[in-house]
Amino acid sequence: MKNYLDFEKEIKALEQEVDSLKSPFGAEGITEVDTSKIKNTQLEINEKLDQIYSNLNSWQRTQVARHEDRPKANFYIKKIFSKFTLLSGDRYFGDDKSVIAGFGLIENKSVLIIGQEKGEDLNSRIERNFGMMRPEGYRKCIRLMKLADRFQIPVVSFIDTPGAYPGLGAEQRGQASAIANSIECCMSLTVPNISIIIGEGGSGGAIALASSNKVIMLENSIYSVISPEGCASILWRDPSKSLQAAEAMKLTAKDLLKLKIIDEVIPEPLGGAHRDPESIAADIKHSIIKNLKNFENYSKDQIYDHRKNKFLQIGRDQGFNKSSDLSAGSLSYEDSVLIKLKLHISKNKYLYGGLTIVIFASVIALLS
């Protein structure tokens, strides 16, 4: 059974009409199927989908990113990679089912695959903890990323999580430390790592695996430091203001590409990825292959520097000036000429005030 969002009510009614038209059994038994009406109704559905999905606001895109039928990491892993070998455990505490990790092949090239998995039905979602990773999950990823780095195998990760699990047990086992160590591990790799945000990219739970050379988003996915509901609860003490929060947070793929937080947006089929999973899987595969080929002639140091400079560059085009030594990873901050002038006048305001009075008095004396 298909699931529909609040703004898809018209589409739901039309698709139910198509289903009834396709049925050969009418009120009086077997009837003739009206193919022309089916075709016209399908065209109307496509027009409605185009109209609705080309004008989605940030909150509606958040709902699409969370859609129950949206393809999950496990689906993409099966469709894109061959000879996938699942690896489990962090060698400290246990295995975390909310993340799938192992080695596989893409065009006969070995890659490490990491996928945050929410689950397909209620039982699997409970088992997967709704995609919210615990410390042992991040430590499993760290263990495998270090293994991949040792054997010079690229890393591909699928990001889909509302955030890291905030439970008492997770905190007792060092959740914050595990996330920080995962970010450090991602940033220190000497092999290319590519992250694809396929649904929700929430908080440090996503950043822990998305600190990559290339961060790619599906058109209707989101990526933010907190959920819109959480943001609305903190700023306005009102979770119902999720729309305002979502718009202010700039969490959509289009906004983040403009801000240069991410590197690429993969367009989704009409009506979202859940309406044509095969097509979006093929597009993701093409993007992964393309980006891996871009790094084929990079040395270890060049791959590391590419990732470092990518993150150092964020925010420098708007509000920061580019450092002359950015290639060396400089963190220097350079004020604009206007800001420097304002600071200079502010520091010497009494001197300039006195000079102004003297000049003003001299002008009056000359005129009199």
N, C-alpha and C positions, 0 to 999 in steps of 0.2 A: 504494500500500500504506500502510495506517495505521500510525502509530508509537504505541507504548504505553509508559507509564512503569511503574516497578517496582510501584507500588501499584494499578495498573490490570489486574492479571493476571486477576481474576475477570471484569471487563468484556470483556477480550480474548476469553476463552473463550465468553462468551455471544454476543458479536457474530459470532464465527466460526460459532456454532451457527445464528444467524439467517441468515447468508449461505448456509449449506448447506441450510437449510429453504426458502430462496427459489429454489434451483436446481430446475428441473423435471425434472432427470435424476437418478434414484436408482440404486441398485445393480443394479436389473433393468430399466434403461432409463427411459422416460418415466413419471413418477408424478404424482400429484395434489399440488399445493402445499397444505400445512396452514396456512391463514391464521390460524386461531384460535391455534395454537401460536406462530406468529410474533408475533402481537399480545401474547400473554402473556409471551413472552420479552423483547419490547421494553419492556414495562412493568417487568419485572424489572431490565433494564439501567438504565432511568431511576431506579428506586429505589436501585440500587447507586451510580449516579453522584451522586445527591442525598446519600446517606449518606456517601460518600467525600469529595466536594468541600465539604460543609458542615463537615467536621472536619479540614481540611488543616492541618498545622503549617507553620512558616515555611520549612523546608527543602523540603517538598513543593511549596509555592507557588513557590519558586525554580525547581524543576524544571519546573513548568507554564509559568513565564515564559520558560524556555529551550526549550520544546517545539519540535521540528523543524517541526511542521505549523502552528504559531501564525502568524496573518497578520502580514505584515511591512509596513513603511512604504509600499512601492511599491503594495501591494494597496489600502491605505486611500486613497492619493492618487488612484488610478484610480477608486475607487468613490465618493469624497466630492466631488471637485472636477471641474470641467469646464474645457476649453480650457487645460489645463496646458502651460506653456511652460518647458522645461528650460533652465537656464542653467548654464554650466560655468566653471571656472578661477578662480584667485585673483589673476591679473594679476601674480604674482611668480614662481611656480615651476611650477605645473601644476594639474591637476584631480584631485580625490579622489573615487573612485568609491564610497566608503563612505557618502557623504552625497548625497542627491538634493535639489536646490533649484531653485526656479523660481516663476513667478507663475501663478495660476489663479483660477477663479471659484467661489464658493459662494453660491448664491441670487443670482446676478448681481452679487455684491460681490467686488471684487478683493482677493486676499490673497497674501502671500508664504508659500510652503510649503517647509518644511525637513524632511527625513526621513532619519534614520540607518537605513541599509539593510544587513541582514546577508547577504541573498542566499537563494535558494530551494533550490539544489542545490550540489554540491561545487564546480563550476566558477565559478558566480556568487558563492559564498561566498569563494573565493580572490580573485576580481576585486574584490569589495566589502571585502576584508580583514576579514571577519566582523564588520563594523559598527564596527571600531576606526578612528577618524578620525586623520589625520595633520595637521600644522600647516596645510598648504594647504587642507584641508577646512574648518577653523575660519576661515581667512582668507577663503575663498569665502563662508561664511555672514556674516561681518562685512561684507564688501563689499555683499552683497545686503540685509542688514538696514539698512544706512545708506541704500541706495537706496530701500527701502520707507519709511523714516522721512522722507526728503526729499519723497516724494510722498504721505505720509500713508496708507499702505497697511498694514493689520494683519498681524501675523506669527503663523503657526501652525506649530508644530514637533512632530514625532513622535520620541520618544526611545526608542531601543532599541540599547544598546551595553554590552558588558562593561566598557568603559573606553577611554580614549584609547590609541592605539598607542604602546607603550613602546620601539620599535626605535631603534637607533643613529642612523639617518638622520633620524628624526623629532626626536630630541633635538638633533641638529646643526642642524636647521632651526628650532629654537626652539619646541618643543612647549609648554612651560610658559607661555611668553610669549603664544603664540597662544590658549591656553585662558583665561588671565587677561584678555586683550583682548576675547575673545568674551563673557565674563561682564560686563565693563565696558560693552560695546556693548549687550547685552540690558538691563542696568539703566538705561541712559541714553536708551532709546527714548522718544519722545513719542507713539507709537502703541501700542494694546493688543497684547500678545503672549501667546499661549496655548500651553502645552506639554502634550502628552498622552504619558504614559509607557505604551507599548503592550507592553513586554516587560521587558527589563533596563534599569534606570537606574543605571549603574555609574560611580562616582567622578567626577572632574572632567570626564571625557568627556561625562557627562550634564549636569552642572551648568552647563557652558559654554553650553548651549542652553536650559536649563530655569530660568533666572533670570527668571521671567515673572510677569505680573500674575495669571494663573491657572495653577496646576499641577494637572493632572488625571491620575489613575491608573486603569488598568483593574484590576478586582478581583483578578486573579491576577498582576499585575506586581509588580516589586520596585524599590526606590530606596534606594541606600546609598553610603557613601563607599568601600567596598571589597567584594569578593565574600566570601561566607561561607568559602570555601576559603582565601582570602588572610588573612582575619581569624584563622581557626583555626591557620594556619601561623605567624603572628606571635605569637599569645597562648599557644598550647599546643604549638607545634612539631609539630602533628599535623593534617594536612588532613582526616583522617577525622572530626574533631569539628565538622564543618560544621553539624550540627543545632544543637548548643549555641551556635555562633557566630551562626547565623541567628536563633535565638530572642532572643539578647542584643542583637542589632543593631537590632531593631525596624524591619525593612525592608519589611514588608508594607503594603499600602494602608490596611488598617484601623488599624494602629498609627500610621502617619504622619498620617492624618486626625485621630486623637485628639490627637496632639502638635501639630497645626496646621502641619505642614511642607507639606502639600498642601491643596488647597481642595475637591476633589470626587473621589468614587470612582464609576466607571461599572460597574454589575454586569455580569457575563459570563453567557452562556448556560450551561445545565446541562452540566457537563463541560469548561468552558473555551471561550475564544474560537475555538479551532481547530475546534470541533464545529459552529459556526454563524457563519462569517465574515460573511455578509451581514447578519445581525441586529446584530452588534457594530459593523459599519461604520455602520449606520443610527443606532445609539445615539450613536456618536462624533460623527457629523454634527449630530445634534440638539443635543448639548452645545456644540459649537463655535458654532453659530448662536445659541443661547441666551446664551452668554457674550459674543459679539461685540455682541449687541443691548444688553447691560447697559452697555457702554461708549460707546454711540452719542452720548449727551448729555454725555460728559466732555470737558473741554478738554485741551489738551496737558499743561498743568501738573498737572491733576487725575490724568491717567493716570500721569504720572511719580511723583507723590506717593503714589498708590495702591500702586504697585509698591514704592517705597522703604519705606513704612510697613509693608507686608506682611512684608518681610524683617526690619525692625527689631523687629517684634512677636514674632517667633519666639523662644521660650524665656522670655518675660517673664511668662507666666501661671503657670509653675511654676519657682520658683527666683529669678525676677526680679520686681520690682514695676514696674507701668506708670509710666513717666515722665509727669509732668504736661504735658510739652511734646512728646509723641510726634508730634503732627501736624507739628511743625517738624523732625522727624527727629532729636530729641535722643538721644544715646547715654548719658545719665546713668544711674548705677546707684544704686538706693535700697535700703538694707538694711531688713529688717523691724524692728519695735520690739523684739522678743525678741533679735535679733542685736545691735542697738545697745546694749541693756542689758548683754548678756554682754561686749561690747567695753569698755564703760564700767567694769564691775566688774573686768575683767582689767587695765585700765590703772591703776586705783586700788586694787589689791588690798592694798597695805601700809596705806593709809589705812583701808580698811574692816576690815582685820585688827586694827589698833590700836583702832578704835572698838568692835569686838566684844569685845576683851579688857576694855576699860574698862567696858562695859555689863555683862559677865559678873561682873566684880569688884564692881561697885556692887550688883548683885542679891544676891550672896553676903553683902556687908556688911549690907544691909538685913535679910536673913533671920536673920543671927546677932545 
